[in-house]
Amino acid sequence: MTEIKLTKIEKMINGRPLFTIEQLIANGGDHIGIVGRNGAGKSTLAHLLTGTDQDYTGQLLVDTPITYVAQIAPTQDRSGGQAMMARVRAALSQRPEILILDEPSSNLDEPHQAWLVKKLRQYHGLLLLISHDRQLLNAVTTQTWAVNQQVFKAYSGNYAAYLAQRNQTIATQQAAYTRQNRHEHDLKLAMQARKEKAQRIRKGNRRMTPNERAASRSLREDTAAKMDRSAKNLMTRAARESTVTKPFTQVGFKLVATDFPAFTGKTVVSASDLNLRNYDETLLRQTSFRLKPGERVALVGPNGCGKTTLLKAILSGRRGLSVSPAAKIGVFQQDMTALDGHLTVWQTVRAASQLPDQTIRNIMGALGLPARFYDQAVAGLSGGELVKLQLVSILVGAYNVLMLDEPTNYLDVDALDALADYLQNYPGTVIFVSHDVVFRQQVTTRTLEFKQQRLVDPDQVAIKASAPSELPLLQFKYDQMMADPMASTDEIQQLRAQIEAAKQ
């Protein structure tokens, strides 16, 4: 049963086309992923379907009411993940026939991501899932609506199947374009050769006498004219046969890590006997750790465990935390309302950096904010574009430490891969929170996990809360063993290693 049908749709924004749709059809029980770059119109399509935006041309038919969960939810005193989970639970409890979810996995920790996958697989209605979460799309969807070059098209299968189809189409088009160029090149060479031959015929042979030259002038001109017409025909043929356009490919960005302030010292951030609380809830108890220059540290743990609170505590210089004076920290936060909506995109970025204009333009273009965004008001940006604007403002700033709280939310796949590539080559220190497993695998050199009010490094010895208080006792035991002729060398070495670990 058809529940949604869109035919000959055209959506304009500020007098310019945002996207067109020749035809899209969704039936009951379909699970459709809606994908594309930030600002391409995915959320706008949802607004058209729900009726909140009726400024379009074409025919749109929706048979039953739609339940819609928008991408940015107010968090109040809850984490972003907790707020989103509450909204998704409420939507599913209504048992809607048509459900639209806009970036539902943003801010969700791994257990809640698994819960979301399970619930959406069990959902029997028509699901439209707007997401950049590759794992979620592949696990849940059976069809894909993708917007590329301002056109929405339908593809069978999940996101991985769509990518395979798109890449095959691009490869086929590229091969045809290459063959066409080679053929055009051969025709142009043949055309040039005929033109040159026509010129030689007109001039005649140098050994010809004046009488021979005069007598053959008419014949030579006729022959040369035929050669000219032949060359012109080749040109017309080349133009007629040029039907394959060069496939569009998105160029990823490579940011050169220069113009950052130098960091001196062996420790960026350290904690000693840190007790972290938020809203009368204990998040960390007597915790100690040390972050070194150049590390890319991922803070992981369930929603509400204290990841964002720890970042804020580092910035505020909470008791028990020490930040090196050499640390120049650039901060990306989840609250995108911190940007001044009255400023233009260019004014916002220009005010954040001392780099030359052209350098800033190169970075903006690479991250997906090209020249057409410069004069646009910040208030008119999509969620993903706001994320990109904040990231650009930080990346062009004079920082040697980046503190990023969920930078991957709402970014399109190209931007995610590009940001991961940049951070891999960033010469400073990165402390970040992200529930995107693929992104973490690409970027992280060290993980600190929140577990039972403790911070644990899975690749090293657990960071024990009681380490500072245990140090005197460990030292006392060590002195006793050193004085004991019966103590084994292995036991002494093990105890010494514990003491050194406790000192860090």
N, C-alpha and C positions, 0 to 999 in steps of 0.2 A: 504493500500500500504506500503510495507516494504521499509524503507529509510535507516536503519542501520542494519547490520548483522555482528556479530563477532563470529568466529568459531575457536576453538582450539588455542586460543591466549595464548602465554606465553611471559611475559615481564621480562627481567633480568636487574638488576642494580648492577654494580661492581661484576659481576660473580655470583650473588645470585638472586634467583627468587623473584620478587616483587609481581606479581600476575599471576594467570591463569584464563582463561575463557573457559568453555566448549562450551557454546553458549548463546549469548544475541541477542535479536531481538527488534527493535524499529520501530513502524509504525507511519505514519503521524497522528498528533493529539494527540499522547501520551504525557503525562506530567510525566516524570520519575525523581524521586529523587535518587541521587547517594550519598550513605552514607557509613561511615566507619571511623576508627580511623585516626588520623593525620599520614601522611607518608605512608598510606596503598596503595596509588596509584590512588586516585580519580582524581586529576589534571593531573596525567600522562596519565590516560585513555582519558581525554579530548584532550591532546596533540597528542595522537595516532589518535583520530577521526578527528582532524583538519589537520593532515598530518605533523605537525611540528616535530613529533617524529616518525621515521620509523624503529627504532631498536627493532623489535619484530619478533616472529614467529607466523604463523597461517594465517587465512584469515580474512580480514577486508573489508567490502563493505559499501560505503557511496554514496547514489544516487545523492544528491544535495549538493551545497556549504553550509558551516556552518558558522554562525556568533558566535564568541566566545568572552565573556567578562571575562577577567582574574580576579583573586581574589584580587590582590594588585594593586591599581591604584595610579599614582602620584597625590599628593594633591596640590602642588604649594601653592597658597595663599588661597585655599579653605579647608574646613574641609574634613575629610575622607568621611563622608556621602554625602556631596555636590559633590565631585569628582565621587563617585560611581553612584549617581543618574544621573549625566550627561552622563556617559558611558552607563547606562541601557536605558535611553531615546533615545540615539543615535542608539543603537542596535535595539530597538523596532521600531523605525521610518523606518528602512530598510525593515520591514515586511519579515524577513527571513523565509524560510521553515523549517530550523533547527536552533535552538538557544541553545547555551550552556552558562549558567550563573554560575560562580564560586564564591560562597559566596556573592551573591548580596545584602543581607540584612545587611551585616556588616557595622557598623557606622550609620545606618539609624535610625532616630527617629521614634516615633510611627505613626505620620501622614504619613510619607513616607513609612513606612512598610505597612500600610493599602493601600496606593496607589500602591505599588508593587504587593500586593496580588490581587488587583482588575485588574491590567493590565495583570498579568500572567494568571489569570482565563479567561480573554478575548482573550488571544493569542491562535490562532487556529492551529499553526504549531506544529512541534515536539520539545518539550522542554526537555532538560537535565539539571537538577538543582542540582548542587553540593552544599550542605549546611549542617550545623549543627543546623540550626534554626528550632526547632521542630514545632513551630507555623506556620512558612512559609510552611514547607513540608506538614504538615497536611492539610493546607488550599488549596494547589495548586496541589499536585501530586496525580496520580491515580495508580502509579506503582513504585516499588522501586528496584534499583540495589544496593545490599549491598556487601561489601567486608569484609569477615571474614576469619582469618587464611589463608590469601593470595589467597583466591578464591572468584571470583565475582559470585553471583547468583541473579536471578530475583525473586521478590515476588509481588503478586498482592496487590493492595491497597496502601494507603499512609503510612507515617512513623509509625503511631500508629498501623495500621494493620500489618505492617512488624514486629514491636516489639512483638505484640501478637503472630504471627506465630513463631518467633524466640524463644520466651519464652516457648511456648508450646512444640516446638521441644526439647529444652534443658531439660524441665521437664520430657518429655517422655524418653529421652535418659538417664537422671539421674536415673529415676525409673528402667529402664532396667539394667543399670550398677549396681545399688544397689542389684537387684534380682540376677544378675550374680555373684556378689561378695559373696552373702549369699550362693548361690549354690556351688560355688568354695570352700567356707569354709567348707560346709557339706561334699563335696567329699574328701577334704584333711583330715578331721577328720576320715572318713571311711577308707581312704588309710592308715593313721597312725595306726588305730586300727588293720587292717589286717597285717601290718608289725609287729606289736607287738605280734599278735597271732602267726605269723609264727615263731618268735623268741622263744616263749614259747614252741611251738611244737617241735622245734629242740632240745631244752634243755631237754625235757621230764619231766615226773612227778618225783618230789623229792622222792616219796615213792617207785619208781621202783627199783628192784634189778639190779645188774650189768648184769645178764643174760637177764633179760627182756629189759633192755636198749639196749643191743647189738642186740637182736633179732628184736627189733622194729625200729632200726636206719634207715633202708632203707624206711620203710613205713612213718616214721615221716619226713624224708627228702623230699619224694615225696609230702606229704601233705603240708609241709611248702613251697615248690616250687610253688605249686598251689596257695597258699595264696599270695606269692610274685608276681606271674603273675597277680593275681586279683588286687593287689594294684597298679601295674604298669599300668594296663588297666584303672583304675580309674584316674591315673595321665594323661594318654593320652587323656582320655575323657574330663577331665577338660580343657586341653590345646586346644582341638578341639572346645569345646563349648564357649571358651572365644572370642567372636566376637564383643562385645560392648565396645567401648572406653569411657573413662571418658569425659564428655562434658567440653569444654573449657569455663571458665568464667573469665572475667577480674576482678582482685582484685582492689578495690578502695583503695585510700591512706588515711592514718591517720597520720598527722604530729603532733608530740608532740611540744607544744608551750613552748620551753625552750630556755635558752641562749640569751634572748632578753634584751637589756639595760632597766633598770627601768626608768619610767617616774615620775617626781615629779612636782606638780603644779596642778592647777584646769582648766587651759585653754591651748589647743594645738595651736590653730590658732584663731586670732580675727581680725575683720575688723571694722574700724570706719570711716564713711564718705568716703567710697571707691568709686572712679570713675574709671571704667575700660573701656579702649578703645583698639581697634585693627583695623589697617588700616583705621584710621580716622572715625571709626564707634563706637558710644557709646554702650557698652554692659551692664554695670551696672552704676547706677547713685546714688551717696551718700548712699551707702549701708553699713549696719553694721550687723555683726553676730559674734557668738562665738561657736567654736567647742570644746567639752569637751573630756577628756581622755576616751578611751574605746568605743566611738561612732563609728558606721559604717555608714558613711554618703554617700548617693547617690546624685550626682549632675545630675539633669534631665532637659530637655528642648529641643527645636528643634535644628536641625543642624545649626551651625554657631552662636548660641546665646551667646557663650562665656565660655562654660564649660572647654574646654582645656586651654583657655586663662587664666581663673581664677587659674587653677592648676599651670600654669607657673608663674603667678604673685605671688602666695604663695611662690614658690621656690626662686624667685628672690628678695623677700622682697620689693615688690612694696609699694610705699607710701600709707598709709592707712591700711596696713596689718602688723600684728605682729605675729611672730612665736616663740613659747617658745624655749629657749636655750636647754631645756631638750629633745626636739624633734629630734630624729634621723630618717630621712626620707628616705625610699626606694622608688624609682620611676620607674614605668613601663610606657613607652610612646608608642604611636602608630608607631613611626618611627623605624622599625626593622633594618634599615641600620646602626644604631648606634653600632651594634655588629661587631667585627673584624672578617671578613670572613676567615682570614688566620689562626686563632687559632683553636684548636680542641675544642670539646664540653667540655671535662674535664678541659682543661686549662682555659676556660672561667669561669666555675663554681668555680673551685679551687681558682682562683684569687679573687673571690667575697666574700669569706667566711673564717672565722677562725675556723669553726667547724671541728671535726675529719673527716678523709676521709670516714670512714664507714657510719657516719651519713649522709654525703652528698650523698653517693651512695644510701642509703635507700630512701632519698627524691627524687632523680632523678628517681629511678626505680618506685616509687609510682606515680610520675607524668607522666610516659610514656617515660622516657629517660633511658632505661636500659643499661647494659654494652656494648652492641653492638654499642652504640652511642659514647662511650668515645673518641675513636680515630678518629671519623669522623670530617671533617672540617666543621666549622659553615656555610661556603658558600654552602655546599651541602644539607642543611636542607630544608624541606618544610616550607611553611608559618606557619602551625600549630606547627611544631617542633620548629621554631624560637620563637614563642610565649611562648612555654613551657620552652625553655632555658632561656629566660628573666625572667620568673616568678620564676624559680628555683633559679636563681642568686639573686633575691630579697628576696625570702623566707629564704634562708640560710644566708643572710646578717645580720649584727648587727643593726637592726632597731626596733623602737617601734612605728613608724607611716608608714603606707603603702599608697602611692598615686598612684592609678592605673587608667590609661586612656585607656578605652576599653580593659580590659584584656580578655574579653570573645570572641573577634573576632578570628575566625579560630580555636578555640578549639573544639575537638570532645566532644560528649555528656558526656562520662565518665569523661573526664578531667573537664568539666564544673561543674558536680555534686561534684567532689572531691574538686575542688577549693572552691566552695560554702561551703562545709562542713568544710574545713580548716579555712576559714575566719569567720565562725560562732563561732569558738573556739579561734580565735586569741586574745591574751590578750592586744594588743595595739589598736591603732586607725586606722581606714581605711577610706580613702576619695577616692571615685571612680566614674568613669563615665561608664555607660553601658546602652545600649538600649535593652538588653535582659531582658524582663519583668520577666520571671521565675527566672532568676538568682537574680535579684533585690529583688524579694519577699523572696527568701531564705536567703539573706545576710543582708538587710538593717535594721537599727534601727532608722534611721532618713533620711528624704528626704528634699533637698533644690532645689526648682524649679525656673528656670529662667522664669520670666513672666514680660513683659513690662518693661525691664531694672531694674527689682527688683528681689530679692531673696525671695521666699515665702516658708515657712514650712507649708505644708497642715495640719499637725497635731497640729500646734500651731498658735499663732497670727502671722499674716504676719509681715515679717521683714521690717519695714517701713524705707524708705530712709531718711525721715525728723526727725527720732526719736531723734538724738542728739540735733538738733536745737529746737525741741519742748519742751525739758526738762525744760528750764527756765520758759516757759509760763505755763507748767503744774504745776510747783512748785508754781508759783505766784497764780494760781487759787486755789491750795490746801490751801495756807496760807489764802486767802480770805474766803474760805469756813469754815476753822477752826475758823475764827473770827466771822463768821455769825451764830447767834443763831438759825436762821431759816433753816440752811442747814441740809438735812437729812443725817443720818448715812450711808445709802446705797450709796448715791452719793459720800460721802467722801471716802468710801472704794473702789468704782469703780475708782475714780481718783487716789487713792493711788496705785492701781494695775497698772494703766497706767504708772505712774511714775517709778515703779519698772521694768516694761517691757522695758521702754525707757532707763534705766540705763544698761541693759544687752548688 
